[in-house]
Amino acid sequence: MKNILFIATLAISLGLIVFLYQRLLSTEAALKTAEQHFAACQQVTFQLQAQLSADEKSAAAHSTTAPSVLR
């Protein structure tokens, strides 16, 4: 009886280790995807800021209202 309890505990422990390892792998994959999306958003934001800055400079040179200025 003592050996059966030990084997059952060992099997449950092994199953829990496998389950947690799979969860860790899926979490790492989700984190990698999120980091890629964040990097893409940063790049787009930088490009939009550069475009807005260029539009504002162009508007200032032509003494017109830039698109970012609301009146």
CNS distance restraints for C-alpha pairs under 8 A (distance, minus, plus):
assign (resid   1 and name CA) (resid   5 and name CA) 6.33 0.50 0.50
assign (resid   2 and name CA) (resid   6 and name CA) 6.31 0.50 0.50
assign (resid   3 and name CA) (resid   7 and name CA) 6.14 0.50 0.50
assign (resid   4 and name CA) (resid   8 and name CA) 6.07 0.50 0.50
assign (resid   5 and name CA) (resid   9 and name CA) 6.12 0.50 0.50
assign (resid   6 and name CA) (resid  10 and name CA) 6.11 0.50 0.50
assign (resid   7 and name CA) (resid  11 and name CA) 6.07 0.50 0.50
assign (resid   8 and name CA) (resid  12 and name CA) 6.15 0.50 0.50
assign (resid   9 and name CA) (resid  13 and name CA) 6.08 0.50 0.50
assign (resid  10 and name CA) (resid  14 and name CA) 6.11 0.50 0.50
assign (resid  11 and name CA) (resid  15 and name CA) 6.09 0.50 0.50
assign (resid  12 and name CA) (resid  16 and name CA) 6.13 0.50 0.50
assign (resid  13 and name CA) (resid  17 and name CA) 6.20 0.50 0.50
assign (resid  14 and name CA) (resid  18 and name CA) 6.27 0.50 0.50
assign (resid  15 and name CA) (resid  19 and name CA) 6.13 0.50 0.50
assign (resid  16 and name CA) (resid  20 and name CA) 6.06 0.50 0.50
assign (resid  17 and name CA) (resid  21 and name CA) 6.05 0.50 0.50
assign (resid  18 and name CA) (resid  22 and name CA) 6.25 0.50 0.50
assign (resid  19 and name CA) (resid  23 and name CA) 6.30 0.50 0.50
assign (resid  20 and name CA) (resid  24 and name CA) 6.09 0.50 0.50
assign (resid  21 and name CA) (resid  25 and name CA) 6.29 0.50 0.50
assign (resid  22 and name CA) (resid  26 and name CA) 6.29 0.50 0.50
assign (resid  23 and name CA) (resid  27 and name CA) 6.07 0.50 0.50
assign (resid  24 and name CA) (resid  28 and name CA) 6.13 0.50 0.50
assign (resid  25 and name CA) (resid  29 and name CA) 6.27 0.50 0.50
assign (resid  26 and name CA) (resid  30 and name CA) 6.20 0.50 0.50
assign (resid  27 and name CA) (resid  31 and name CA) 6.09 0.50 0.50
assign (resid  28 and name CA) (resid  32 and name CA) 6.18 0.50 0.50
assign (resid  29 and name CA) (resid  33 and name CA) 6.31 0.50 0.50
assign (resid  30 and name CA) (resid  34 and name CA) 6.14 0.50 0.50
assign (resid  31 and name CA) (resid  35 and name CA) 6.09 0.50 0.50
assign (resid  32 and name CA) (resid  36 and name CA) 6.27 0.50 0.50
assign (resid  33 and name CA) (resid  37 and name CA) 6.28 0.50 0.50
assign (resid  34 and name CA) (resid  38 and name CA) 6.09 0.50 0.50
assign (resid  35 and name CA) (resid  39 and name CA) 6.14 0.50 0.50
assign (resid  36 and name CA) (resid  40 and name CA) 6.23 0.50 0.50
assign (resid  37 and name CA) (resid  41 and name CA) 6.16 0.50 0.50
assign (resid  38 and name CA) (resid  42 and name CA) 6.17 0.50 0.50
assign (resid  39 and name CA) (resid  43 and name CA) 6.26 0.50 0.50
assign (resid  40 and name CA) (resid  44 and name CA) 6.25 0.50 0.50
assign (resid  41 and name CA) (resid  45 and name CA) 6.02 0.50 0.50
assign (resid  42 and name CA) (resid  46 and name CA) 6.11 0.50 0.50
assign (resid  43 and name CA) (resid  47 and name CA) 6.22 0.50 0.50
assign (resid  44 and name CA) (resid  48 and name CA) 6.09 0.50 0.50
assign (resid  45 and name CA) (resid  49 and name CA) 6.09 0.50 0.50
assign (resid  46 and name CA) (resid  50 and name CA) 6.18 0.50 0.50
assign (resid  47 and name CA) (resid  51 and name CA) 6.17 0.50 0.50
assign (resid  48 and name CA) (resid  52 and name CA) 6.04 0.50 0.50
assign (resid  49 and name CA) (resid  53 and name CA) 6.04 0.50 0.50
assign (resid  50 and name CA) (resid  54 and name CA) 6.16 0.50 0.50
assign (resid  51 and name CA) (resid  55 and name CA) 6.11 0.50 0.50
assign (resid  52 and name CA) (resid  56 and name CA) 6.09 0.50 0.50
assign (resid  52 and name CA) (resid  67 and name CA) 7.99 0.50 0.50
assign (resid  52 and name CA) (resid  68 and name CA) 7.41 0.50 0.50
assign (resid  53 and name CA) (resid  57 and name CA) 6.17 0.50 0.50
assign (resid  54 and name CA) (resid  58 and name CA) 6.10 0.50 0.50
assign (resid  55 and name CA) (resid  59 and name CA) 6.02 0.50 0.50
assign (resid  55 and name CA) (resid  66 and name CA) 6.46 0.50 0.50
assign (resid  55 and name CA) (resid  67 and name CA) 7.45 0.50 0.50
assign (resid  56 and name CA) (resid  60 and name CA) 6.03 0.50 0.50
assign (resid  56 and name CA) (resid  65 and name CA) 7.98 0.50 0.50
assign (resid  56 and name CA) (resid  66 and name CA) 5.05 0.50 0.50
assign (resid  56 and name CA) (resid  67 and name CA) 7.41 0.50 0.50
assign (resid  56 and name CA) (resid  68 and name CA) 7.59 0.50 0.50
assign (resid  57 and name CA) (resid  61 and name CA) 6.15 0.50 0.50
assign (resid  58 and name CA) (resid  62 and name CA) 6.30 0.50 0.50
assign (resid  59 and name CA) (resid  63 and name CA) 5.72 0.50 0.50
assign (resid  59 and name CA) (resid  64 and name CA) 4.96 0.50 0.50
assign (resid  59 and name CA) (resid  65 and name CA) 5.94 0.50 0.50
assign (resid  59 and name CA) (resid  66 and name CA) 5.20 0.50 0.50
assign (resid  60 and name CA) (resid  64 and name CA) 6.19 0.50 0.50
assign (resid  60 and name CA) (resid  65 and name CA) 7.38 0.50 0.50
assign (resid  60 and name CA) (resid  66 and name CA) 7.39 0.50 0.50
assign (resid  65 and name CA) (resid  69 and name CA) 6.52 0.50 0.50
